[in-house]
């Protein structure tokens, strides 16, 4: 057995005899295991529910009776965001962004039904996820276990003996690092189990493996930080106090500062505020329900020329349907422009928070974790874009039916003539124009590319701390 392994083995034996270490480890282990199991069960249940609701919403839409196409535009449809398997470890933004969206003509609604039911069921513990525990509590456990990993040798007087026996400072630090790495490896087992469960549920192995690797890197950073402080201080009480202060700063204070700085640097108005700003622009586009709106005079002239007609009554298509489709296209372009601007601002804020990973490994691992799990802000934006594309396609499909399947005379008289109203009803088989919708996160390769920056920041932290450890180990003396 090498000297490094012997040093690590002796450290493990010492920790195994410590009641404080065992109790702290037991508490964290129970929390991690219980939270992992509960979160996995909740996410699996949510995935099943949302998939069933999506299928039910489609069947309900298809089952609508014969109707005027524009009534179906307003009847609307629902799109649900099904959580990916790795959401069992890190639900990310799912709890605050809403899980479904109501799609209807002339509007881009806000995602709704955030996970308030789960919060009510579990009280304040709904926000306690395996990712939270790994980012906040597990570093504390490493601090409790390892803050005296070198100082104990110094205070007990065994350090001069070890150095006199020919053990170099680097070799001693290497053995202690191996001991801490072993503890971190054991603590990673629940993540690995959840990652395997995610793969069994359909997650890409690359994303699952990188999630485990990201947290291995994060725990390595904290183990290195603990070892570095133990090398560079002279008393265990000082080392413990300093490490707790660093934990408060890196895990709680800097992330709060990062979020506030991002909000201050880039003003991102919410959906309701954006809608109010957009309302004035909408009025200039004209009312798609009013075919006589002056805003459509240019369109009217163009269509009459195209069909060589003198009036809308002579057109071979329904002028009202043409106006509805044209107005929807203009309105959607306006809404998409505002939505893209808002999402760009939110993404810029997210990037600023990620760059604060230079000052906090907790922020870096959080960004990598959400991205690899498919629960980050970019995934939510993708859901909004895909659901909007679904909305626009089925609304325009209904507007096409309105323009080509109904006569203008019947459409204009349907409010006063029951027989005309009956003739403007389209056969229910036409509702099959709605595409089925099943949301899935980005492919693993795209998530990996987005997670590259925060993972690189973690690697940078580990490299710097390794340099500090080497410098401290070389100056180690009795």
C-alpha positions as CSV (number, residue, x, y, z in Angstrom):
1,X,0.0,0.0,0.0
2,X,1.4,3.4,-0.9
3,X,2.0,6.1,1.7
4,X,-0.8,8.2,0.3
5,X,-3.3,5.3,0.7
6,X,-2.0,4.7,4.3
7,X,-2.5,8.3,5.2
8,X,-6.0,8.3,3.7
9,X,-6.9,5.0,5.5
10,X,-5.8,6.4,8.9
11,X,-7.9,9.5,8.3
12,X,-11.0,7.4,7.4
13,X,-10.4,5.3,10.6
14,X,-10.3,8.4,12.7
15,X,-13.5,9.8,11.2
16,X,-15.2,6.4,11.6
17,X,-14.5,6.7,15.4
18,X,-15.8,10.3,15.7
19,X,-19.4,10.5,16.8
20,X,-19.7,14.1,15.6
21,X,-18.6,13.1,12.1
22,X,-20.8,10.0,12.1
23,X,-23.9,12.0,13.3
24,X,-23.4,14.8,10.8
25,X,-22.9,12.3,8.0
26,X,-26.0,10.3,9.1
27,X,-28.1,13.5,9.1
28,X,-27.0,14.6,5.7
29,X,-27.3,11.1,4.3
30,X,-30.9,10.7,5.5
31,X,-31.8,14.2,4.2
32,X,-30.2,13.4,0.8
33,X,-31.8,10.0,0.4
34,X,-35.2,11.0,1.7
35,X,-35.3,14.2,-0.5
36,X,-34.1,12.3,-3.5
37,X,-36.7,9.6,-3.1
38,X,-39.6,12.1,-2.5
39,X,-38.5,14.4,-5.4
40,X,-38.1,11.5,-7.8
41,X,-41.6,10.2,-6.9
42,X,-43.1,13.7,-7.2
43,X,-41.5,14.4,-10.6
44,X,-42.5,11.0,-12.0
45,X,-46.1,11.7,-10.8
46,X,-46.0,15.2,-12.4
47,X,-44.6,13.8,-15.7
48,X,-47.4,11.2,-15.8
49,X,-50.1,13.8,-15.0
50,X,-48.9,16.3,-17.5
51,X,-48.6,13.8,-20.3
52,X,-52.1,12.6,-19.5
53,X,-53.5,16.1,-19.4
54,X,-51.8,16.9,-22.8
55,X,-53.5,13.9,-24.4
56,X,-56.8,14.8,-22.7
57,X,-56.6,18.4,-24.0
58,X,-56.1,17.1,-27.5
59,X,-58.9,14.7,-27.3
60,X,-61.2,17.4,-26.0
61,X,-60.3,19.7,-28.9
62,X,-60.8,17.0,-31.5
63,X,-64.2,16.1,-29.9
64,X,-65.7,19.5,-30.3
65,X,-68.9,19.5,-32.5
66,X,-69.4,21.2,-35.8
67,X,-68.7,24.9,-35.3
68,X,-67.7,28.1,-37.0
69,X,-63.9,28.0,-37.3
70,X,-63.4,31.3,-35.4
71,X,-65.3,29.9,-32.4
72,X,-62.6,27.2,-32.2
73,X,-59.9,29.9,-32.4
74,X,-61.3,31.3,-29.2
75,X,-62.1,27.8,-27.7
76,X,-58.3,27.4,-27.6
77,X,-56.0,24.5,-26.4
78,X,-53.5,23.7,-23.7
79,X,-49.8,22.9,-24.0
80,X,-48.1,21.2,-21.0
81,X,-44.3,21.1,-20.2
82,X,-43.5,17.6,-19.1
83,X,-40.6,17.5,-16.6
84,X,-37.5,15.6,-17.9
85,X,-36.2,12.6,-15.9
86,X,-33.3,14.5,-14.3
87,X,-35.8,17.0,-12.9
88,X,-36.0,14.5,-10.1
89,X,-32.6,15.8,-9.0
90,X,-32.9,19.4,-10.0
91,X,-36.4,20.7,-10.8
92,X,-34.8,24.1,-11.7
93,X,-37.2,26.8,-12.8
94,X,-40.1,24.5,-13.1
95,X,-41.7,25.5,-9.7
96,X,-41.7,29.2,-10.6
97,X,-42.3,29.4,-14.3
98,X,-45.5,27.5,-14.7
99,X,-46.1,24.1,-16.3
100,X,-48.8,24.8,-18.9
101,X,-50.0,27.5,-21.1
102,X,-53.5,28.2,-22.6
103,X,-53.3,28.8,-26.4
104,X,-55.9,30.9,-28.1
105,X,-56.3,33.3,-30.9
106,X,-55.0,36.9,-30.7
107,X,-53.1,36.3,-27.4
108,X,-49.8,34.9,-26.0
109,X,-50.8,33.9,-22.5
110,X,-48.4,33.5,-19.6
111,X,-47.4,30.0,-18.5
112,X,-49.4,29.1,-15.5
113,X,-50.1,26.6,-12.7
114,X,-46.7,26.7,-11.0
115,X,-46.2,23.9,-8.6
116,X,-48.3,25.4,-5.8
117,X,-50.1,22.1,-5.1
118,X,-46.8,20.4,-4.2
119,X,-45.8,23.3,-2.1
120,X,-49.1,23.1,-0.2
121,X,-48.7,19.4,0.3
122,X,-45.1,19.6,1.6
123,X,-45.1,23.0,3.3
124,X,-41.8,24.8,3.1
125,X,-40.0,21.5,2.2
126,X,-41.3,21.7,-1.4
127,X,-38.3,23.8,-2.2
128,X,-35.9,21.3,-0.6
129,X,-34.5,19.3,-3.5
130,X,-31.5,17.0,-3.9
131,X,-29.7,19.7,-5.9
132,X,-30.3,22.3,-3.0
133,X,-28.9,19.8,-0.5
134,X,-25.8,19.1,-2.6
135,X,-25.2,22.8,-3.2
136,X,-25.7,24.0,0.4
137,X,-25.5,21.2,3.0
138,X,-22.9,18.8,1.7
139,X,-20.2,21.4,1.6
140,X,-21.0,22.1,5.3
141,X,-20.5,18.4,6.0
142,X,-17.1,18.4,4.3
143,X,-16.2,21.4,6.5
144,X,-17.2,19.6,9.7
145,X,-15.3,16.5,8.7
146,X,-12.2,18.0,7.2
147,X,-11.4,21.3,8.8
148,X,-8.8,19.8,11.1
149,X,-7.4,17.3,8.6
150,X,-3.9,18.9,8.8
151,X,-4.3,20.9,12.0
152,X,-5.1,17.9,14.1
153,X,-1.7,16.5,13.2
154,X,-0.1,19.8,14.2
155,X,-2.0,20.2,17.5
156,X,-1.4,16.6,18.5
157,X,2.3,16.8,17.8
158,X,2.3,14.0,15.2
159,X,3.1,16.4,12.3
160,X,6.8,16.7,13.2
161,X,7.0,13.0,13.6
162,X,5.5,12.3,10.2
163,X,7.9,14.9,8.6
164,X,10.9,13.4,10.4
165,X,10.0,10.0,9.1
166,X,10.5,11.3,5.6
167,X,6.9,12.2,4.6
168,X,7.0,15.3,2.6
169,X,4.4,18.0,3.0
170,X,3.1,17.3,-0.6
171,X,2.7,13.6,0.2
172,X,0.9,14.3,3.4
173,X,-1.4,16.8,1.7
174,X,-2.0,14.2,-1.1
175,X,-3.0,11.6,1.4
176,X,-5.4,14.0,3.2
177,X,-6.8,15.0,-0.2
178,X,-7.4,11.3,-1.0
179,X,-9.3,10.9,2.3
180,X,-11.5,13.9,1.6
181,X,-12.1,12.7,-2.0
182,X,-13.2,9.3,-0.7
183,X,-15.8,11.0,1.5
184,X,-16.9,13.1,-1.5
185,X,-17.2,9.9,-3.6
186,X,-19.5,8.3,-1.0
187,X,-21.6,11.4,-0.9
188,X,-22.0,11.3,-4.7
189,X,-23.7,7.9,-4.6
190,X,-27.3,9.3,-4.4
191,X,-26.6,11.6,-7.4
192,X,-25.3,8.6,-9.3
193,X,-28.3,6.5,-8.4
194,X,-30.7,9.3,-9.5
195,X,-28.7,9.7,-12.7
196,X,-29.0,6.0,-13.5
197,X,-32.8,6.2,-12.7
198,X,-33.0,9.1,-15.1
199,X,-31.3,7.1,-17.9
200,X,-33.7,4.2,-17.2
201,X,-36.5,6.7,-17.6
202,X,-35.2,7.9,-21.0
203,X,-32.6,10.5,-20.2
204,X,-29.5,10.7,-22.4
205,X,-26.5,9.0,-20.7
206,X,-24.2,11.9,-21.6
207,X,-26.3,14.4,-19.7
208,X,-26.7,12.1,-16.7
209,X,-22.9,11.4,-16.6
210,X,-22.0,15.1,-16.9
211,X,-24.4,15.9,-14.1
212,X,-22.6,13.5,-11.8
213,X,-19.3,14.8,-13.0
214,X,-20.3,18.4,-12.4
215,X,-21.2,17.6,-8.7
216,X,-18.0,15.6,-8.3
217,X,-16.1,18.7,-9.5
218,X,-18.1,20.9,-7.1
219,X,-17.4,18.6,-4.1
220,X,-13.8,18.5,-5.1
221,X,-13.7,22.3,-5.0
222,X,-15.0,22.3,-1.5
223,X,-12.7,19.5,-0.4
224,X,-9.8,21.4,-1.8
225,X,-10.9,24.6,0.0
226,X,-11.2,22.7,3.3
227,X,-7.7,21.2,2.8
228,X,-6.2,24.6,1.8
229,X,-7.6,26.3,4.9
230,X,-6.3,23.5,7.1
231,X,-2.9,23.9,5.6
232,X,-2.6,27.6,5.9
233,X,-4.1,28.2,9.4
234,X,-2.6,27.3,12.8
235,X,-5.7,26.5,14.9
236,X,-8.7,24.3,14.3
237,X,-11.1,26.9,15.8
238,X,-9.8,29.5,13.4
239,X,-10.0,27.1,10.5
240,X,-13.6,26.2,11.3
241,X,-14.7,29.8,11.8
242,X,-13.0,30.8,8.6
243,X,-14.6,28.0,6.6
244,X,-18.1,28.7,7.9
245,X,-17.6,32.3,6.9
246,X,-16.5,31.3,3.5
247,X,-19.4,29.0,3.1
248,X,-21.8,31.7,4.0
249,X,-20.2,34.0,1.5
250,X,-19.9,31.6,-1.4
251,X,-23.2,29.6,-0.9
252,X,-25.6,32.4,0.3
253,X,-24.3,35.9,0.0
254,X,-22.5,36.0,-3.4
255,X,-25.5,34.3,-5.1
256,X,-27.9,36.9,-3.7
257,X,-25.5,39.6,-4.8
258,X,-25.3,38.1,-8.3
259,X,-29.0,37.9,-8.7
260,X,-29.5,41.5,-7.5
261,X,-26.6,42.7,-9.8
262,X,-28.2,41.0,-12.8
263,X,-31.6,42.6,-12.1
264,X,-29.9,46.0,-11.6
265,X,-27.8,45.7,-14.8
266,X,-30.6,44.6,-17.1
267,X,-34.2,45.6,-16.6
268,X,-36.5,42.7,-17.7
269,X,-40.1,43.7,-17.4
270,X,-42.6,40.9,-16.7
271,X,-45.2,39.5,-19.1
272,X,-48.0,41.6,-17.8
273,X,-45.9,44.8,-18.0
274,X,-44.8,43.9,-21.6
275,X,-48.5,43.3,-22.5
276,X,-49.5,46.7,-21.4
277,X,-46.7,48.3,-23.4
278,X,-47.7,46.3,-26.4
279,X,-51.4,47.1,-26.2
280,X,-51.1,50.5,-27.8
281,X,-49.2,49.0,-30.8
282,X,-51.9,46.3,-31.2
283,X,-54.6,49.0,-31.7
284,X,-52.7,50.3,-34.8
285,X,-52.9,46.8,-36.4
286,X,-56.6,46.9,-36.7
287,X,-59.3,44.6,-35.2
288,X,-59.4,41.2,-37.0
289,X,-63.0,40.8,-36.0
290,X,-64.0,43.8,-38.0
291,X,-63.5,43.3,-41.8
292,X,-64.5,47.0,-42.3
293,X,-61.7,48.3,-40.1
294,X,-59.8,51.1,-42.1
295,X,-56.5,49.4,-41.1
296,X,-57.2,46.7,-43.7
297,X,-57.9,49.0,-46.7
298,X,-54.5,48.3,-48.3
299,X,-55.1,44.6,-47.9
300,X,-58.5,44.9,-49.4
301,X,-57.2,46.7,-52.5
302,X,-54.5,44.1,-52.9
303,X,-56.9,41.1,-52.6
304,X,-59.4,42.7,-55.0
305,X,-56.7,43.2,-57.6
306,X,-55.4,39.7,-57.1
307,X,-58.8,38.2,-57.9
308,X,-59.9,40.9,-60.4
309,X,-63.0,41.6,-58.3
310,X,-64.8,44.9,-57.7
311,X,-66.1,44.1,-54.2
312,X,-65.5,41.7,-51.4
313,X,-68.8,40.0,-52.3
314,X,-67.4,39.0,-55.7
315,X,-64.3,37.4,-54.2
316,X,-64.1,33.5,-54.5
317,X,-62.9,33.5,-50.9
318,X,-64.4,34.8,-47.6
319,X,-63.1,38.3,-47.0
320,X,-63.7,38.0,-43.3
321,X,-61.4,34.9,-43.1
322,X,-58.8,36.7,-45.1
323,X,-58.8,39.6,-42.6
324,X,-58.7,37.2,-39.6
325,X,-55.6,35.5,-41.0
326,X,-53.9,38.7,-41.9
327,X,-54.6,40.3,-38.5
328,X,-53.4,37.2,-36.7
329,X,-50.1,37.2,-38.7
330,X,-49.4,40.9,-37.9
331,X,-50.4,40.5,-34.3
332,X,-48.3,37.4,-33.8
333,X,-45.2,39.1,-35.4
334,X,-45.7,42.0,-32.9
335,X,-46.1,39.6,-29.9
336,X,-43.2,37.5,-31.0
337,X,-40.9,40.5,-31.2
338,X,-41.9,41.6,-27.7
339,X,-41.5,38.0,-26.4
340,X,-38.1,37.6,-28.0
341,X,-36.9,40.9,-26.5
342,X,-38.2,39.9,-23.0
343,X,-36.5,36.5,-23.3
344,X,-33.3,38.0,-24.5
345,X,-33.2,40.2,-21.4
346,X,-34.0,37.3,-19.1
347,X,-31.2,35.2,-20.8
348,X,-28.8,38.1,-20.4
349,X,-29.6,38.3,-16.7
350,X,-29.0,34.5,-16.4
351,X,-25.6,34.9,-18.1
352,X,-24.6,37.6,-15.6
353,X,-25.6,35.3,-12.7
354,X,-23.6,32.4,-14.3
355,X,-20.5,34.6,-14.6
356,X,-20.8,35.3,-10.9
357,X,-19.6,31.7,-10.7
358,X,-16.2,33.2,-10.8
359,X,-16.9,34.3,-7.2
360,X,-19.1,31.4,-6.1
361,X,-18.8,27.7,-7.1
362,X,-22.4,27.3,-5.9
363,X,-23.6,29.5,-8.6
364,X,-21.5,27.7,-11.2
365,X,-22.7,24.2,-10.2
366,X,-26.3,25.5,-10.0
367,X,-26.2,26.8,-13.6
368,X,-24.6,23.5,-14.9
369,X,-27.0,21.4,-12.9
370,X,-30.2,23.1,-14.2
371,X,-28.8,23.1,-17.8
372,X,-27.9,19.4,-17.8
373,X,-31.1,18.4,-16.1
374,X,-33.1,20.3,-18.8
375,X,-34.8,22.5,-16.2
376,X,-33.0,25.8,-16.9
377,X,-34.3,29.1,-18.3
378,X,-33.3,28.3,-21.9
379,X,-35.5,25.2,-21.7
380,X,-38.4,27.2,-20.5
381,X,-37.9,29.7,-23.3
382,X,-37.9,26.8,-25.8
383,X,-41.2,25.6,-24.3
384,X,-42.7,29.1,-24.8
385,X,-41.5,29.2,-28.5
386,X,-42.7,25.7,-29.3
387,X,-46.1,26.3,-27.7
388,X,-46.4,29.6,-29.6
389,X,-45.6,27.9,-32.9
390,X,-48.3,25.3,-32.1
391,X,-50.8,28.2,-31.3
392,X,-50.1,30.1,-34.5
393,X,-50.3,27.0,-36.7
394,X,-53.7,25.8,-35.4
395,X,-55.1,29.4,-35.3
396,X,-54.0,30.1,-38.9
397,X,-55.3,26.7,-40.0
398,X,-58.7,27.6,-38.6
399,X,-58.5,31.1,-40.3
400,X,-57.7,29.3,-43.6
401,X,-60.8,27.2,-43.1
402,X,-62.7,30.5,-42.4
403,X,-61.4,32.0,-45.7
404,X,-61.8,29.0,-48.0
405,X,-64.6,26.9,-46.5
406,X,-67.3,29.5,-45.8
407,X,-69.1,31.9,-48.1
408,X,-68.8,35.6,-47.3
409,X,-72.6,36.0,-47.7
410,X,-73.4,33.2,-45.1
411,X,-70.7,34.5,-42.8
412,X,-72.0,38.1,-42.9
413,X,-75.6,36.9,-42.3
414,X,-75.1,34.2,-39.7
415,X,-76.0,36.5,-36.8
416,X,-79.5,37.2,-38.2
417,X,-80.2,34.1,-40.3
418,X,-80.3,30.7,-38.5
419,X,-79.9,28.8,-41.8
420,X,-76.8,30.8,-42.7
421,X,-75.5,30.2,-39.3
422,X,-75.9,26.4,-39.8
423,X,-74.1,26.6,-43.2
424,X,-71.1,28.4,-41.5
425,X,-70.5,25.4,-39.2
426,X,-67.5,23.4,-40.3
427,X,-67.4,19.6,-39.9
428,X,-65.7,18.5,-36.7
429,X,-63.3,16.3,-38.6
430,X,-61.5,19.6,-39.6
431,X,-60.3,20.0,-36.0
432,X,-57.7,17.3,-36.7
433,X,-55.5,20.1,-38.1
434,X,-54.2,20.6,-34.6
435,X,-50.8,19.0,-34.2
436,X,-50.0,16.8,-31.2
437,X,-47.6,18.4,-28.7
438,X,-45.1,16.5,-26.6
439,X,-42.4,18.8,-25.1
440,X,-38.9,17.4,-24.6
441,X,-35.7,19.2,-23.5
442,X,-32.8,19.9,-25.9
443,X,-30.6,17.1,-27.0
444,X,-27.8,16.2,-24.6
445,X,-25.1,17.7,-26.9
446,X,-26.8,21.1,-26.9
447,X,-27.2,21.0,-23.1
448,X,-23.6,20.0,-22.7
449,X,-22.5,23.0,-24.8
450,X,-24.5,25.4,-22.7
451,X,-23.1,23.8,-19.5
452,X,-19.5,24.2,-20.7
453,X,-19.0,27.7,-19.2
454,X,-20.1,26.9,-15.6
455,X,-18.2,23.6,-15.7
456,X,-15.1,25.5,-16.8
457,X,-15.6,27.9,-13.9
458,X,-15.6,25.0,-11.5
459,X,-12.5,23.6,-13.1
460,X,-10.9,27.0,-12.7
461,X,-11.8,27.0,-9.0
462,X,-10.2,23.6,-8.5
463,X,-7.1,24.6,-10.4
464,X,-6.5,27.7,-8.3
465,X,-7.2,25.9,-5.0
466,X,-4.8,23.1,-6.1
467,X,-2.1,25.7,-6.5
468,X,-2.8,27.1,-3.0
469,X,-2.7,23.6,-1.6
470,X,0.7,22.8,-3.3
471,X,2.1,26.1,-2.0
472,X,0.8,25.4,1.5
473,X,2.1,21.8,1.5
474,X,5.6,22.9,0.4
475,X,5.9,25.3,3.4
476,X,4.5,22.7,5.8
477,X,6.8,22.4,8.8
478,X,6.7,21.4,12.4
